[in-house]
Amino acid sequence: MRSIIRFLGLIAILLAGSTSSRAQFPRFKVLGFYSTTVETSHVEFANDAIKFFKALTEGNGFVFDTTSNMADLNSAKIKDYQLLVWINDFPHDQAQRDAFQNYMENGGGWLANCKPETGQPTERPLPFLPDRR
């Protein structure tokens, strides 16, 4: 529970502090990725996080869109977003990883509440990220 509160608090701080007061609406756009086909507690967390972020948008001049379709992690879809949030999901195939890498290498922002490495300890589906092991 503490990690959930810390995660939501960190995102709130990042979102509140990352824009100028004179920017036009929307100041920035966020796209949150989530899954409904994971453990129940992860689905509940995603639902709570989405409600939290949607409430933050009211009067704060930013947009928080969500998708449960990881196929939306493509260059055409994400190019208009300044921040991607992986609420409880991550890229599943090489095309999604490539789109994400291109997005990050061109100034995109990213926040994740999931471990981007899966499988064996030597497997790194996002090798361009720093190795924190």
C-alpha positions in Angstrom: 0.0 0.0 0.0 2.8 2.4 0.8 4.4 1.8 -2.6 1.1 2.7 -4.3 0.8 5.9 -2.3 4.5 6.8 -3.1 3.9 6.0 -6.8 0.8 8.2 -7.0 2.4 11.0 -5.0 5.5 11.0 -7.3 3.4 11.2 -10.4 1.4 14.0 -8.9 4.5 16.0 -8.2 6.0 15.3 -11.6 2.8 16.4 -13.3 2.3 19.5 -11.2 5.8 20.7 -11.6 6.5 20.0 -15.2 4.6 22.7 -16.9 4.7 26.5 -17.1 1.8 28.6 -15.8 1.3 30.5 -19.1 1.1 27.4 -21.4 -2.0 26.9 -23.5 -4.5 24.2 -22.8 -3.6 21.4 -22.7 -0.2 22.1 -21.3 0.8 18.5 -21.9 -0.7 15.1 -22.6 -0.2 11.9 -20.8 -1.0 8.4 -22.0 -1.4 5.6 -19.4 -1.2 2.0 -20.4 -2.9 -0.6 -18.3 -4.0 -4.2 -18.4 -7.2 -5.9 -17.3 -5.9 -9.4 -17.8 -3.4 -9.4 -14.9 -3.8 -10.3 -11.2 -6.8 -8.8 -9.5 -4.8 -6.5 -7.2 -3.0 -5.1 -10.3 -6.3 -4.4 -12.0 -7.6 -2.7 -8.9 -4.4 -0.6 -8.6 -4.8 0.5 -12.3 -8.4 1.5 -11.7 -7.5 3.5 -8.7 -4.5 5.1 -10.4 -6.7 6.1 -13.4 -9.3 7.7 -11.2 -6.5 9.6 -9.3 -5.0 10.9 -12.5 -8.3 11.8 -14.1 -9.1 13.8 -11.0 -5.8 15.6 -11.2 -6.5 16.9 -14.7 -9.5 18.9 -13.6 -8.4 22.6 -13.7 -4.7 21.7 -14.1 -4.5 22.0 -17.9 -3.3 18.6 -18.9 -4.9 15.5 -20.5 -4.7 12.0 -19.1 -5.7 9.4 -21.7 -5.7 5.7 -21.0 -5.6 2.6 -23.1 -5.6 -1.1 -22.3 -4.4 -1.9 -25.8 -0.6 -2.3 -25.9 -0.9 -2.1 -29.7 -1.4 1.6 -29.1 2.3 1.7 -28.2 3.3 2.8 -31.7 4.9 5.9 -33.1 1.8 7.3 -34.7 -0.2 7.1 -31.4 2.3 8.2 -28.9 3.9 11.1 -30.9 1.5 13.6 -29.4 2.1 12.7 -25.8 4.8 14.2 -23.6 4.6 11.4 -20.9 3.8 7.7 -21.1 2.8 5.9 -17.9 2.9 2.2 -17.6 0.4 1.6 -14.9 0.5 -2.2 -14.8 1.7 -3.2 -18.3 4.8 -3.0 -20.5 5.7 -3.6 -24.2 5.0 -7.1 -25.4 6.7 -7.3 -28.7 9.7 -5.8 -30.6 7.6 -3.3 -32.6 6.3 -1.8 -29.3 9.8 -1.8 -27.8 11.2 -0.1 -30.9 8.4 2.6 -30.8 9.1 3.2 -27.2 12.8 3.5 -27.7 12.4 6.0 -30.5 9.9 8.0 -28.3 12.4 8.1 -25.4 15.4 8.9 -27.6 13.5 11.9 -29.0 12.6 13.5 -25.7 9.6 11.6 -24.5 8.9 11.2 -20.8 8.2 7.9 -19.1 7.1 6.6 -15.7 6.5 3.0 -14.9 5.0 1.1 -12.0 6.2 -2.2 -13.4 9.5 -3.9 -13.9 10.5 -3.6 -17.6 12.6 -6.7 -17.5 10.9 -10.0 -17.5 11.9 -13.6 -17.8 15.4 -14.8 -17.1 17.8 -12.5 -15.3 19.9 -12.1 -18.4 16.9 -11.1 -20.6 16.5 -7.4 -21.2 13.6 -6.5 -23.4 14.5 -2.8 -23.2 18.3 -3.0 -23.5 18.7 0.8 -24.0 17.5 1.4 -20.4 20.2 1.5 -17.7 21.0 -1.8 -16.1 20.1 -1.4 -12.4 20.8 -4.9 -11.3 
